[in-house]
Amino acid sequence: MYDTCEAVEPSLWDVMSVDPAISIDLATLRQIIRDQQRASRSLLYPWLRILSRIAVTAIVVAKRVARLRFSAHATMDRLCLWFLRRFVAPDSVGLLIRHFIVETNLLNFCLRNAGLAAEVGLRPVTLAQLGNRAVIEHDLNVYRALIALGRAGSPDRAAKLSLADNLDFGMLSVPDIDPEPHTRRLLRLDIQTALCLMNIPFAFCLTPDEYRRAVHSLRLDASLLTVLAEITGDDAFLGWRQPAVRVDSNVDVPAAVYEHALLCEFAHARLRRAAMAVA
């Protein structure tokens, strides 16, 4: 057995595809691996990551110094859709659309199992549905859900654990997604490179307060994971947390967004496994 293991020289992709610590479903994991293997991820991303951060920092500082409070949400939506259609690989676009659904599912799981009537309705399945303020609503939904959960209060942990066998997992389905694979693309960028470029018009088209709020929504993962742990009694969610009591905009937003999306996938996959265990 040891001789066989030593003779094999696996690639990092081989390990990633079967790593027991990665709980994402296999089809989605294969999409992520294909996205990471794109040439743009190794050739363009390291440079655009630096250029994007410099550009965004300059925009945010300039708007604050000049006290500019204008926003251009419709322009941001149009630029986003045009860019995704023409320059981002269909698989990568599919992962982006999927994230909106997955996070909505997580929020609705928390709201419904906390006994709250309000739920989130943002579940785009086409590229066109990412328009009409979808990016802004996506961030705002996290704030709205946590405010609703906070105002409702939380039963003690023992009470939550006693309800763990009666949880509602009915909102965890992910419908078929149409990333417009037949649309002619000039480039097929990976999602991380795409996020670096998209972050520039986001910073320009949002007010400084809107941009800071969007960035801080990424830190609310810790709060969401805590709620998931309380509802399910599964402490594994707590191991993925990072502190949320800090507000700033000068972070590597594309990298943070990517990590946030993966975190949501981990949490969603764990809930799906819990649902199968009680089915």
N, C-alpha and C positions, 0 to 999 in steps of 0.2 A: 504494500500500500504506500509506504513512504517513498519507495523507489519510483513508483508511478507519478506521485505528486511532484517529485523533484525533477522528473524528466519533462514535465509540461512547462511551457513558457507562455502563460496566458497574457493577453493584452489587458489594458485597463478597461476596455469595453466589455471583454468577457466577464471580468469580475463585476462590473457595474450591472450587467444584465441579470446576474443571479445572486447578487449581494443580499443576504438575508436581512440586513438592516434597512434595505430599501423596500418599503412596503407597497409602493405604487403598483397598480395593476399592470400586467405584462405589456398590453397593447400601448398604453400610455408611456410606459418606460421605454419601449422601442422608439416611439416618436421622439422622446427626449434625447435618446442616444443618437438618433439620426441628426437631430438638430445640433448637438454638440460636435458631431463629426464634420459638419459643413466647413468648407475651406474658409469662409468668412470669419468663423469663430476663432481660428488660429492666426489668420493673416490680417484681418481688419480690426477685430474687437480690441486687442491690446492698445492700438493707437487711437481708435475712436473713443474708447473709454476715457482716455486722458483729455482729448479734445472736447468731448461732450461736457466733462466736468468743468473745464475752464470756461466754456461758452455759457453754461447754465449759471455758474457762479457770477460771471460778468453781467448777465441779464438780471439776475435777482438783485445784485448789489446796485446796479444802475437804476432799476425801478424803485428801489427803496430810497436811494439818495435823491432821485428826482420826484419822489412821492407820487409816482404814477399808479393809478388804481384801475386802469382800463382792463377789460377782459374781452376775449374774442372766442367764445365757446364754439360757435358754429364754424368759424374758420379752423379751429383746432380739430373739430370732427372731420371736416372735409379733407384736411391735410393728412390726418391719420388714415382714413379709408383709402385715399389715393396712394399713399406710401405702402400700405399693407398689400394692396392689389398689385402694385407694379414692382415692388422691390423685396418682398419677403416671401420665403418659401411657403407653399400651402400647408405643409405639416406644421410649420412654426406658427402660422396664423391660426391653425386649428387648436394648437396648445393655448394660445392667447384667448381665443373664444371660450375654450373649455374652462379656463381659470375663472371667468365670470360666473359660469354655472356652478362650479365646485364651491366657490366662496359663498354664493347664494344658498347652496344646499347646507353648508355648515351653519350659516346664520339662522336659517329656518329650522334646522335641527335644534339649535339652542332655544329659539323662541317658542317653538311648539312644545318641546319637552319641559319648558319652564311654565307652561300653562298660559302663554300669552297669545292673544288673538292676532296681533299684528305680524305679518310676514313680509319677506322681501320678494319682489316680483321680477327682478332683473335676471333673465335667463336667455341671453341671445344665442341663436343657433346658426345665424348667417353673418357674413362679414358686414352686410349693410346694417344689421341691427346693432353694430358697435357705434353707430352714429347717434345723434339725438341725445347728447350729454351722457352717454352710457359710462364713460370713464369717470366723470364727476359723480354720477349717481352710485357707481360701484364703491367709491370711497365713502360717500355720505351714508350709504346703507350700513357700513360698519359702525359709524358713530350712532346712527339711529337705533340699531339693534342693541348696542351696549348701553345706551341711555335707557331704553325700555327695560332691559334686564336689570340695570342698576336701580331704577325706580321701583321695580316690582319687588326687589329684595330677593333673598335666597334662603330656602329652607336649610336647616343645618345638615352637615355632611351625612349623618346617620340616616336622616330621612331620604336624602338623595340616593344613598346606597340601597335602601329598601325598595326604591322604584326602578332600579337598574334593569330588572327583568321585564318591565312593562314599557320600555322606551319605544317611541314612534320613529321608525327608520324610513318611513314611506316617502320622504322627500329627497332621497339620495340618488335617484336615477339621473343619468346623464344622457340626454337625447342625441340623435345623430347630428353632426355638425357639418356645415357646408362652408369651407374656407375658400371656395371658388377655385378649385384646382385647375380648371380649364382656362382661366384668365391668363392672357399672355403677360409674362413677367420679364422685366429687363434684367433683374438680378433675383437671386434666391437666397437672401440673407438669413442667418440664424436669428433666433429671437433676442439674444443678448445684444448683438450688434444693432438690431433694429431698435431695441429699447434705448440704446445710447443716442441714436439719431432722433427718435421720437421725443425724448426728454427735452430737447431744445425748444421745439414749438410749444410743448406743454408749459415750460417756464415762461415763455414769451406771451402766450395767450391767456394765462391765468393771472389774477392779481397776486401780489406777494403773499397775502393771507391765504388765498385759495391754494397756492402752491405749497405753502408750509403745512396747511391742513392735510393736503394729499400725501405729503411726505410722512407726516406724523401718523397717518392711518396705518402705515407699514409697521409701526411700533406697537399697534394695538393687537398684534398677533398674540402677545403674551396674555392679554386679557381674554381673548377668545379661547385660547387653549386652557386657561384656568377654568372658564365656564364649562368647557367640554369635559374636563377632568371631574368637576363637581357633579355634573349631570350623569356621567357614565360610571363614576367611581374608578376610572382607569387613570392611574397616576402616570402612565407613559406620556400622556399629553403634557405633563408638567416639565418633562425633561427637554422639551423643545423650546421652552420660553426664553425670552430676553426681556430685560427691564424696559418698561414703557414710560417711566416718569422722567422724560427728557424730550424737549421740543427743539428741533433744529432743522435747517434746510440744507446745510452744507454736508451732505452725505453722498455716498456713491449710490444714487437713486436707481440706475438700471440694475446694478448688482443686488440691491436690496429688494427690488421688485421681483427679480428672478428667484431669490431665496424665499421670499414671501409666497410665491406661487408654488414652489416645491413643498413648503411647509403645509400649505393648504391641501396639496395632493396627499401628503403623508397622513394628515388628520382624516381626510375623506376616506382614504383606503382603510384606515383602522376602523372607522365607523362601519364601512361596508362589511368588513370581516366580522364585526360584532353582530351586525344584522343577520348574516348567514349563520352565525353560531346559535342564534335564538329562533331561527326560522323553523 
